[in-house]
Amino acid sequence: MYILLPPIAIHIYRRIGATTIRADHLRPFHSLSNEATIICGFCNRHPVVSQLIVPQNSSGHADAAWVALGPVSTGSTINVGGHALKRTALLLAISFAIAGFSGSSGQGAENKIRVGWAISKTGSNSIAVATSLLPNYRMWVNDINAAGGLSLKNGRRALVEVVEYDDRSNSEEAVRAIERLITQDKVDIVLPPLGTALNLAVAPTLAKYGYPFLGVTATTDLAPELVKRWPNAFFFIGTGSQYGEGLLTLLEQERKSGELGNKVAMIYAADAFGVDLSMAARKLMARYGFDLVYDKSYPVGIRDMVPILSEIKDRAPDIFLCFSYPPDTLLVTDQAIIAGFNPKVFYTGVGTQYPAYRQRFGHNIDGVMGPGGIDADNSEIQRYFRRINETSGGDTDRFAAPVVYVGLQVLQQAIEHVGSIDRSAIIQDMKTAHFATIFGDVTLGDQQLAKRWLVGQWQDGEFKGIAPADVNGANKPVIPKPAWK
């Protein structure tokens, strides 16, 4: 008897420390007659083997090829990777194996799906990646594999295999890594990097090769135009104008109620994210008649905001807006507390919603606003945060992280709707289908997610959604912000 075995099975045998493969346990994979020709990996030979041969690439991983085993008999000892196996039974479920396999080729036998990502393990984006992106990616993969894999056509299941690179928070490195994932690693699906700049840098490459692009952390007013240019692109987290509209509408309502004055000070990081949001806010402030008394950018990686805050404090604004990234969000809050700068509205950007922000500033977070937010009483949202804690050993943010997971839920359901890795069909399904997510039933009309929180505020130890006010679970804003303690 000859038996074909896929490399992912060998990988799992090794990972669980298996020491035995009995021939009668392997028979359900696929057996051929004694006259059949066996191709062993990529070696283009026709051996009659008495050992299990696992071709490996330069990274030490099994190549995506079928490997041959035979001739064997029940109870015989087989060698895996140079380690002799004892004659005891291997207690391992084999539901992930070769359903639907025919002939001596691996085509049509999707027992695994390769998913790749290039993310910022190092560099300026590393904190945000470790908080918002990577915990979601790992939980998603682990949950799929624990359930037996993605559900495909004809009752097949496909485990997810991951290929990962560090883009070093660098756009050029991100583009090179994505190209490598597609052309060399031959991944089936690519998950995105973090941040507007890196996402827009890699998007043309994903469009070139026809891979679905999940813009789960890309905030740009160009989204409506980009989806026309890139039919594979989907934007989940919104545009600068949408966040500006949500924020300024809230501020205008509070001003009309007499809770706020008219003076606004605005600073922003000098990159795509900061520029986009500041442009949107500036236009809306002009429309609503706010007095913009301070309006300046600051360099990414700034280490001292004392001079900026001193100038702003002298202008005595009612509202302070800072479109910032995590390091500068922490910096500006810390130095505002030291300087005693306590406007009625204190709004900061990415990082405001992080567990690290709450840990750093304790009770001083009360009343601080930022983009995002959650419905803290929603059972699906509560379950999501419990799962993140269980799988990653830590908490995650209340802005991008839930949106990232919604994007992964949409992707998974689209793959399962199609039943195979037909990327064009997956993209089409994402454009037209309904998806059950932690945000409820969602669609991607115009290739954009419309349902999300735009403004949140720390209240009673949780970053709660406060705008749009007509969304279920919206909380009333606390204005003025309590004084720093």
C-alpha positions in Angstrom: 0.0 0.0 0.0 1.1 3.5 -0.8 -0.2 6.6 1.0 0.0 10.3 0.2 0.4 12.7 3.1 0.2 16.5 2.9 3.0 18.6 4.6 0.7 20.3 7.0 0.0 16.8 8.6 3.7 16.3 9.1 4.0 19.7 10.6 1.2 18.9 13.1 2.7 15.5 13.9 6.0 17.2 14.8 4.4 20.0 16.8 2.4 17.7 19.0 5.5 15.5 19.6 4.0 12.4 17.9 6.3 9.4 17.8 4.2 7.0 15.8 2.2 6.9 12.6 0.5 3.5 12.1 -0.4 2.6 8.5 -4.0 1.7 9.3 -4.4 5.2 10.8 -3.1 6.8 7.6 -5.3 4.8 5.3 -8.2 7.4 5.4 -6.0 10.0 3.8 -5.7 8.3 0.4 -4.2 5.0 -0.7 -3.1 3.9 -4.2 -2.6 0.6 -5.9 0.9 -0.9 -5.8 1.3 -0.1 -9.5 0.8 3.6 -8.9 3.6 6.1 -9.5 4.5 8.1 -6.5 6.0 11.6 -6.9 8.0 12.5 -3.7 7.8 16.2 -3.1 9.5 18.2 -5.9 12.3 15.7 -6.5 10.7 14.3 -9.7 11.7 10.8 -8.9 9.6 7.7 -8.5 10.9 6.0 -5.4 9.6 3.1 -3.5 10.2 4.5 0.0 10.3 3.0 3.4 10.5 6.3 5.1 8.4 9.4 5.3 10.2 12.1 3.2 9.4 15.7 4.0 10.9 18.2 1.6 11.9 21.5 3.3 12.6 25.0 2.0 15.4 27.3 3.1 13.3 28.4 6.1 13.0 24.8 7.4 9.3 24.5 6.6 7.7 21.7 4.6 7.2 22.8 1.0 3.6 22.9 -0.3 3.9 19.6 -2.0 2.6 16.1 -1.5 4.9 13.6 0.2 4.9 9.9 -0.3 4.8 7.0 2.2 5.1 3.4 1.2 5.2 0.5 1.0 4.0 0.0 4.5 1.9 -2.4 6.5 -0.2 -2.1 9.7 2.0 -1.6 12.7 5.2 -1.0 10.8 7.7 1.6 12.0 8.1 4.7 9.9 10.7 7.5 10.1 9.7 11.1 10.4 12.3 13.8 9.9 15.1 11.5 10.8 13.6 10.3 14.1 12.6 6.7 14.3 9.0 6.1 15.3 7.8 3.5 17.8 5.1 1.0 17.1 2.3 2.6 19.1 -0.9 4.2 17.9 -1.0 7.9 17.0 -4.1 9.4 18.7 -4.7 12.3 16.3 -7.8 13.5 14.5 -7.2 13.6 10.8 -10.2 15.5 9.7 -7.9 18.2 8.1 -6.5 15.7 5.6 -7.0 15.1 1.9 -10.8 15.3 1.4 -11.6 15.4 -2.3 -8.0 14.4 -3.4 -7.7 12.5 -6.7 -4.7 11.3 -8.8 -1.1 12.2 -7.8 -1.5 15.9 -7.8 -2.3 18.2 -4.9 -4.6 20.4 -7.0 -8.2 20.8 -5.6 -7.1 19.4 -2.2 -7.3 22.6 -0.1 -6.3 21.1 3.2 -4.7 24.4 4.2 -4.8 28.1 3.3 -1.7 30.2 3.6 -2.3 33.7 5.1 0.5 36.2 5.1 1.0 39.6 6.8 3.8 42.1 7.1 3.3 44.2 10.2 5.4 46.6 12.4 7.0 44.4 15.0 9.6 47.1 15.4 9.6 50.9 14.8 7.2 53.6 15.6 4.1 51.5 14.8 5.1 48.6 17.0 3.0 49.6 20.1 -0.1 50.0 18.0 0.5 46.7 16.2 1.0 44.9 19.5 -2.2 46.4 20.9 -4.7 46.5 18.0 -3.5 44.3 15.1 -1.6 41.3 16.1 -3.9 40.1 18.9 -6.7 40.0 16.5 -4.8 38.2 13.8 -3.6 35.5 16.1 -7.0 35.0 17.8 -8.7 34.8 14.3 -6.2 32.1 13.1 -6.3 30.2 16.4 -10.1 30.1 16.5 -10.4 28.9 12.9 -7.9 26.1 13.4 -9.4 25.1 16.7 -12.7 24.7 14.9 -11.1 22.4 12.3 -10.4 25.0 9.7 -12.3 27.2 7.2 -15.4 25.5 5.8 -15.0 25.0 2.0 -17.0 23.3 -0.7 -18.0 19.6 -0.5 -17.5 19.5 3.3 -13.8 20.2 3.1 -12.0 22.0 5.9 -8.8 24.1 5.5 -6.5 25.0 8.3 -4.8 28.4 8.2 -1.0 28.5 7.9 0.7 31.8 8.6 3.7 33.5 6.9 4.8 36.7 8.7 7.3 39.5 8.2 8.3 42.7 10.1 7.8 45.8 7.9 9.8 47.8 10.5 7.2 50.6 10.4 8.6 51.5 7.0 6.5 51.9 3.8 9.2 50.6 1.4 9.9 47.6 3.5 6.1 46.9 3.8 5.8 47.0 0.0 8.7 44.6 -0.5 7.4 42.2 2.1 3.9 42.1 0.6 5.4 41.5 -2.9 7.5 38.7 -1.4 4.4 37.1 0.3 2.6 37.0 -3.0 5.3 36.1 -5.5 7.6 33.9 -3.4 5.6 32.6 -0.5 2.5 32.1 -2.7 0.1 33.0 0.1 -3.6 32.7 -0.6 -4.7 35.8 1.4 -2.8 38.9 2.7 -3.8 40.7 5.8 -2.9 44.5 6.0 -0.3 46.4 7.9 -1.2 49.1 10.4 -1.8 52.8 9.7 -3.0 54.9 6.8 0.5 55.5 5.3 1.5 51.8 5.2 -1.9 50.7 4.0 -1.9 53.2 1.1 1.7 52.2 0.3 0.8 48.4 -0.1 -2.6 48.8 -1.6 -1.4 49.1 -5.3 0.5 45.8 -4.9 -2.5 44.0 -3.6 -4.6 45.5 -6.4 -2.0 44.4 -9.0 -2.3 40.8 -8.0 -6.0 40.8 -7.2 -5.9 40.2 -3.5 -8.6 41.5 -1.2 -7.4 44.6 0.6 -8.9 45.1 4.1 -8.3 48.8 5.0 -9.1 48.2 8.6 -6.8 50.9 9.9 -6.6 53.3 6.9 -8.3 56.6 7.6 -8.5 58.7 4.4 -10.9 61.0 2.7 -9.7 59.5 -0.6 -11.5 56.2 0.2 -14.5 56.9 -2.1 -12.1 57.6 -5.0 -9.7 54.7 -4.2 -12.4 52.1 -4.3 -13.0 53.1 -7.9 -9.4 52.7 -8.7 -8.9 49.5 -6.7 -12.0 47.2 -7.0 -10.4 44.9 -4.5 -10.2 47.5 -1.7 -12.5 47.8 1.3 -12.2 50.6 3.9 -13.6 49.8 7.3 -12.5 52.5 9.7 -13.8 55.6 8.0 -12.6 58.9 6.6 -11.2 62.0 8.2 -14.3 63.9 7.2 -16.5 61.4 8.9 -14.6 61.7 12.2 -14.5 65.5 11.9 -18.2 65.6 11.2 -19.0 63.4 14.2 -16.8 65.5 16.5 -17.8 68.9 15.3 -21.5 68.0 15.3 -21.2 67.0 18.9 -19.2 70.1 19.8 -21.7 72.4 18.0 -24.6 70.8 20.0 -22.7 71.3 23.3 -21.9 74.9 22.3 -25.6 75.6 21.6 -26.5 74.2 25.0 -24.2 76.7 26.6 -21.7 74.1 27.8 -18.8 75.3 25.6 -17.2 78.4 24.3 -16.1 79.1 20.7 -12.3 78.9 20.9 -10.4 75.9 19.5 -6.7 74.9 19.5 -5.7 72.2 17.1 -2.4 70.4 16.6 -1.7 67.3 14.5 1.0 64.8 13.4 2.6 65.8 10.1 1.7 62.7 8.2 -1.3 61.3 6.2 -3.4 60.5 9.3 -2.9 63.9 11.0 -3.2 66.0 7.8 -6.4 64.2 6.7 -8.2 64.7 10.0 -7.0 68.3 10.5 -8.2 69.3 7.0 -11.6 67.8 7.6 -11.9 69.5 11.1 -10.7 72.9 9.7 -13.4 73.0 7.1 -16.1 72.0 9.5 -15.0 74.5 12.1 -15.3 77.2 9.5 -18.8 76.0 8.6 -19.9 76.0 12.2 -18.2 79.3 13.0 -15.7 78.1 15.6 -12.7 80.4 16.3 -9.5 78.4 15.5 -7.0 80.2 17.7 -4.1 77.8 17.2 -3.5 75.5 14.2 -0.1 73.8 13.8 1.4 70.4 12.8 4.2 68.8 14.7 6.8 66.2 13.5 6.2 62.5 13.9 8.4 61.3 16.8 8.3 64.6 18.7 9.7 64.3 22.2 8.7 67.6 23.8 5.4 69.4 23.5 5.9 71.9 26.4 6.6 74.8 24.0 3.5 74.0 22.0 1.3 73.6 25.1 2.6 76.9 26.6 1.6 78.8 23.4 -1.8 77.1 23.4 -2.4 77.7 27.1 -1.9 81.4 26.6 -4.7 81.4 24.0 -7.1 79.9 26.6 -9.1 77.7 24.3 -12.3 75.9 25.3 -11.5 73.0 23.1 -8.2 71.2 22.5 -7.8 68.8 19.5 -4.7 66.7 18.9 -4.7 64.2 16.0 -1.9 62.1 17.3 -0.4 58.6 17.3 0.2 56.6 20.6 3.6 58.0 21.6 2.5 61.6 21.2 -0.9 60.9 22.7 0.8 59.8 25.9 3.3 62.7 25.7 0.8 65.5 25.2 -1.5 64.2 28.0 1.4 63.8 30.4 2.7 67.3 29.7 -0.7 68.9 29.8 -1.2 67.5 33.3 2.1 68.8 34.4 1.4 72.2 32.9 -2.1 72.4 34.4 -3.6 72.8 30.9 -7.2 71.6 31.4 -9.7 72.8 28.7 -13.3 71.8 28.8 -12.7 69.4 25.9 -9.5 67.5 25.7 -9.4 65.3 22.6 -6.4 63.2 21.5 -6.0 60.7 18.7 -4.8 57.1 18.4 -3.7 55.7 21.8 -6.4 57.5 23.8 -8.4 54.3 23.6 -5.5 52.0 24.7 -5.3 50.0 27.9 -1.8 51.6 28.4 -3.5 55.1 28.4 -5.8 54.0 31.3 -2.9 52.4 33.1 -0.7 55.4 32.7 -3.1 58.1 33.8 -5.5 56.4 36.1 -8.4 58.6 37.2 -7.1 61.4 35.0 -8.5 59.7 31.9 -12.1 60.7 33.0 -13.6 63.0 30.3 -10.8 62.6 27.8 -12.2 62.2 24.2 -10.8 60.6 21.1 -11.9 58.7 18.0 -13.7 55.4 18.3 -15.4 54.1 21.4 -17.5 51.0 22.2 -21.0 50.1 23.4 -19.8 48.8 26.7 -23.1 47.1 27.5 -23.3 45.1 24.3 -22.9 41.4 25.0 -21.1 40.7 21.7 -18.6 43.4 22.4 -18.1 42.2 25.9 -17.5 38.7 24.7 -15.0 40.0 22.1 -12.9 41.7 24.7 -13.0 38.7 27.0 -11.7 36.5 24.2 -8.9 38.9 23.4 -7.8 38.8 27.0 -7.9 35.0 27.1 -6.0 34.5 23.9 -3.4 37.3 24.1 -3.0 37.6 27.8 -3.9 41.3 27.7 -6.5 43.9 26.8 -6.8 45.8 23.5 -8.0 49.2 22.3 -11.5 50.6 22.0 -11.1 52.1 18.5 -9.3 50.1 15.8 -9.2 46.6 17.4 -12.9 45.8 17.1 -12.9 47.2 13.6 -10.0 44.9 12.7 -11.9 41.9 14.0 -15.0 42.9 12.0 -12.8 43.0 8.9 -11.6 39.5 9.7 -15.1 38.2 10.3 -16.2 39.6 6.9 -13.2 38.0 5.1 -13.8 34.6 6.7 -17.5 34.6 5.9 -16.7 35.6 2.3 -14.2 32.8 1.9 -16.8 30.3 3.3 -19.6 31.7 1.1 -17.4 31.1 -2.0 -16.1 27.8 -0.6 -12.6 28.1 -2.1 -9.7 30.6 -2.6 -11.2 32.2 -5.7 -10.1 35.7 -4.8 -12.2 37.5 -7.4 -15.3 35.7 -6.1 -14.3 36.5 -2.5 -14.0 40.2 -3.4 -17.4 40.1 -5.2 -19.0 38.5 -2.2 -17.6 41.1 0.1 -19.2 43.8 -2.0 -22.7 42.3 -2.0 -23.3 39.9 1.0 -24.4 40.5 4.6 -22.1 39.5 7.4 -22.8 38.6 11.0 -20.2 40.5 13.1 -19.6 41.8 16.6 -21.1 45.1 15.2 -24.2 43.2 14.2 -25.3 42.7 10.6 -23.0 44.7 8.3 -22.6 45.3 4.6 -19.9 47.0 2.6 -21.9 49.3 0.4 -19.5 51.3 -1.8 -16.8 49.0 -0.4 -16.9 50.9 2.9 -18.1 50.1 6.4 -20.7 52.6 7.4 -21.4 51.4 11.0 -18.9 52.6 13.6 -18.3 54.9 16.5 -16.7 58.3 15.6 -16.2 59.8 19.0 -15.6 58.2 22.4 -14.9 59.4 25.9 -13.5 57.8 29.0 -16.3 57.5 31.5 -16.2 55.3 34.6 -13.1 53.5 33.5 -14.4 52.6 30.0 -14.0 54.3 26.6 -17.7 54.7 25.7 -19.1 55.7 22.3 -20.7 59.2 22.4 -21.2 60.0 18.8 -23.1 59.6 16.5 -25.7 60.2 19.2 -28.4 58.2 17.3 -26.4 54.9 17.4 -27.7 52.3 19.9 -25.7 52.4 23.1 -24.5 56.0 22.7 -23.6 57.7 26.0 -24.0 61.4 26.8 -20.8 63.4 26.7 -19.4 64.7 30.0 -18.5 68.4 29.4 -16.6 70.1 30.9 -14.0 67.5 31.5 -13.1 67.0 35.2 -10.0 68.7 36.3 -6.7 66.8 36.3 -6.0 65.3 39.6 
